[in-house]
Amino acid sequence: MKVRSGRTVRDLRRENRTAVLQRLYFDGPLSRFSLGPVTGLSSGSVSNVVAELVAEGLVEEAGSVDSAGGRPRTLLRISPHSGYMIGVDVGETRVRIELFDLALTELARVERPLETEAPRRVDRYDVGVVVGHLREGIAEVLERAGIAAERLLGVGVGVPGIVARTPEDGAVVHGQTIGWDAVPLERLLRESRLLPETVPYFIDNGAKTLGQAEMWFGAGRGARNAVVVLFGSGVGACVVADDMRPGRAVEWGHLTVRVRGRRCRCGAQGCLEAYAGAEALLQRWAEAGGRPPTGVDEETALTAMLAAAYPAPEADGTVPEADATAVAVLEETAEYLGAGFSDLINLFQPERILVGGWAGLQLGSRFLDSVRAHATSYALAYPAAHVRIDLGTLGPDAVTVGAAILPLADFFARGGRRAEAEPEEPPPAWHTTLRERAAQ
């Protein structure tokens, strides 16, 4: 049966379920009475939808609240244990795998360093090693938490590079900086037969999953236009704008900031990543005469560089002399990043630019003020005056949280039904969610 708009009754029921689930998820617990105004549904529709969701175990009672002159109103919330998601961050130094319940409470995690498998090559990461880490790590987090694979809503995976999709292979990763040329990652994971066919994989760019997390739960909440920057071994960004919901990953790290400049990992010259990525930052320190520690991972080496540039006071209160070479390289990096931010400001005119990623969080507190000053000096005056540049608030796990949101958003878009129960492909749930929250 179709209604006048062309949508079927099934479509309307799914949309009503989605509206109730979203409001309970972001604003709950709420009473049936409160759900009407915030969803735009009639009291009868709310009652019908809630009855279905309670019967299916997706919604549960969460106490009561007094009403004006009547009986107390029962509060409702999403049942945290009605579904589970796995979020994966395929980084450039490690693979992190986390299991979450529906409330995004972490239940188990596994981390696998990438550089310990063999003598590390910075231009290539063995696909078989990464897929092996995912296969073993997913099985391990499920076992630790005692969760059956059939209870998963899906597995979200954030990866470096561009993600395309084909009918034959699903998600295909073009990760030029790590040597992945059209890697059919989704097919490879499916062929591992670790999970039932009914459990979907959602694979996307890591900067985009970071942006997803910050926009839903972090420093981007309420913004209609934002850029979320992922600053790790390399550099990437996710742009969220009115015409780009739920966000679009952009290869910001490969904008040219210096003609015939340093050779980038992608093969081109003068890319921002060749100056501002953590890997390049440490290389530049060594080239300038610094002494980065050897035999350690990049995070440890970057910590050592910051300690050399900004030494902590001794026990007697004296401050050791700073490493002038490290200071100079960091100050130059702040200017390169500021110039890169100015491009984002001029191109997209965002309300906010948020800095995340392990390197961004390490460096941000030290020289974010300097980056802001350079960004303002390079950008056009009007958009520069209307942007706020801050650190993300979700910490180093934001990519895995954002990856776990991918199956959660799909679940909400289907009205709280699993993929096999809704074969058609609905629009992503965050289209509506972000717009509604931005208006709050």
Secondary structure, DSSP 8 states (H G I E B T S, - for coil): -B-TTS-BHHHHHHHHHHHHHHHHHHH-SEEHHHHHHHHT--HHHHHHHHHHHHHTTSEEEEEEE--SSS--EEEEEE-GGG-EEEEEEE-SSEEEEEEEETT--EEEEEEEESTTSSS--TT---HHHHHHHHHHHHHHHHHHHT--GGGEEEEEEEESSEEEEETTTEEEEEEGGGTEEEE-HHHHHHHTT-S-TTS-EEEEEHHHHHHHHHHHHSTTTT-SSEEEEEESSSEEEEEE-TTSTT-EEE-GGGSBSSTT-SB-TTS-BSBTHHHHSHHHHHHHHHHTT----SSS-HHHHHHHHHHHHS----TTS------HHHHHHHHHHHHHHHHHHHHHHHHH--SEEEEESHHHHHHHHHHHHHHHHHHHHHS-HHHHHT-EEEE-SSGGGHHHHHHHHHHHHHHHHTTS--GGG--S----THHHHHHHHHT-
